[in-house]
Each structure stands twice: as C-alpha cells, then as structure tokens.
C-alpha cells in the first residue's frame, strides 16, 4: 500500500479529532465511548487550538488522499497536565490509526517521522500514556525505546529519548 507522511495542516484537524477518539482504548467486548467524550476538557486539550507554538504533528495519507492516521506531540504545563505528563519541557505523544490501516507498519512510519521532527527541533524526550491492555501500542512504544516511569489510574506513563 502506497502512502505519504506529511505534517498536519489546517484541513487535517477534523480528522485529527477523529483520531483522538480512536486513540481512546476500549478493551475487547467493552462498550465504546460516546463521541461526546471529545468535549471533556481532559480529552479535548489534545487537539483543541491545534497549531499553537510547539505543536508537532504528522498524518499518513493514501496516494488517493484518504487519511490513515495521525501522530502528534504537544506540550502541556504543570497546571494543565495531560495524562502522560512528565514535565513542561517534554511533549506528550498522541497517536491513532483508522482501524482498517492497523497492523500495516504505518504506526512505525509515523513514529519515525515524529522522532525525526522532534530531533530537528532539539527536543530530547517525549512522554505518553497508554492502557497496558493495548498490547499492540505498548509493543510499538517499547520498540522505540519508551520505558515505564509511572502509573496513573489504568494507564502507564512512558518516556523515550528521541536523540
């Protein structure tokens, strides 16, 4: 399958919100979240006002223009922490693929693009929050050097060096 990875642009933001919804892990057989959860400030902060200083994001798009998935890095502050917050100078990763495109190594390509983008900006580390039941995601993150640094509720906080 042929696809391109490029920076997220303004016209990609609605799809980025779709991917934010897809990133909410639902265990096998459990009831999916209502889409209204995207209005919860704790969730919305990952996409709201996209394009602010420090935001870094990439999108995978098929050759015929179909969006496949996104990966983002966004800085949060001590008084407005994300779920995987570690420090104000370490951005937090958000990533999701449309279900039909999972398992095709597109997540790996998105991760490589993000790590390169972070290196170019001189950013040394990135954090994330992941449900331990999301085994495919945990496996991908470990391949990129993410290590567990804590647990919050039902999620693991992980950090990786990007240099």
N, C-alpha and C positions, 0 to 999 in steps of 0.2 A: 504494500500500500504506500503510495506516494503522498507526502505531506510536507508542509513548511512550518518552521517555528519562527515566529517574529514577535516583536514587542507588542504588548496590548495597546490598542488605540481606543479613542473615544467610542467608536462604533462597536467595540467588543465588550463594553461594560455590561450591557444586558445579559450577554452570555456568561460573563464573569459571575454575575449574580446567580445564574442557573448552576454554575459550577460550585458556588458557595453552598447552595442547597445540596448538591450531590456529595459534597465533602463531609456532610453530617452522617457519621457512621450509624447504620441501622443493622443490628445483628440479624442473622438468618431467621426468618419467620416472625420477626417483630414488626409492629405497625410503623410505617414510615412517619416522619414528622409532617405536620401540617405546614404548608408553604408560608403560612403567617409567621413562622419562627424567624424568617428573614427580617422581620420588623423588630425583633428583640435587639435592643442596643448592644448586647454582648456578642451577637452574631453579626449584625449589620455593620459594625465597626471595621470588619474585614474588607468591605467593598465600598462603603459609603464615601463619597467625595473622592473617588479614585483619581489618581494623577497628582496628588499632593507631593510636596518635596520628599524625596526619599523612597517613594513607591517604585518598585521594580516588578515587572510582570511580563510573562510570555504566554502566547497562545499557539497551539498546534492547529493547523488548518489543512484540510484535504486540498488536493490540486484544483478541485471544482468549488472551493470556497466554504466547505462545511466545517464549522468549528468542532474540534475534537476534545479539547481540554485546555485548562489554564494552570499556571503556576505563578504565585505571587510572593513577594516579600514586602512586609510593611512594618515600619517602626511604631512601637507603642510607648507609652510613658508610664512611670511609676504610679500615677494616679488614674491611668486609663489602660490597664493591662489587658493583653489578650490571654487566651487560655494557655498558651505556651510561653508566656512572658518570662524572660530571664533577666534582662537588663535593657535600659533605654537605648543603648548603643548596639544591640543585637536585634536585627529584624526577625519577624516571625513568618514562617513559611505557611502558605495555604496552597492546596493543590487538589485538583479533581479532573477526572476524565469522564466523558459521557459513557454510560455502561457499555455500549456497543464497541467502543475503542479500547476497552481494558484488556490487559494481557498481551499487548502487541509491542511492548517496549517503548511506547510513546511517553510514558511517565519517566523512563530513564532519560530519553532525549530532552524532555522539558527540564528535568533536574540538572542535566549537563549545561543547558542554556542558562539557567538561573545562576548556577555556581560561577560560570564564566562572567555573567553580568555583575555579580557581587564582587568578584576579584577585580574587575575593571574599575569598580568604584572604591576599591580599597577596603571593602568590608570583610572582616576576618572570620566571623562566626554567624550562624543562623540557628534559630530555635524552631520548635514545632510542638504541637500537642497531637497525640494520636491515641485512639482507643486500642488497647492491646489485642482486642478481638479482630481488629482489621489487619489480619496477618499479612496480606499482600503488601499493604502500605508499610508495615513495620519492616518487612524483609527488604523492600526498596530503600527505606531510610538507612537501615544498617549497612547496606552496600555502599552508601555514600558517606559512611563514617559517623552517622548520628549515634550518640550514646545517651543512655538514660541519665537524667540528672534529678528527676523528681517525679512524684505522682500527685495529681490533683483530681479529686473525686474518682471518676472512672477512666481517666486518661493519663498517659505517660508524657512527661515533658522530656524532649530530647534536644541535644545541641550537637552541631558539627562544625569543624573547621573547614573553611572553603578554600584556603590557600593551597 
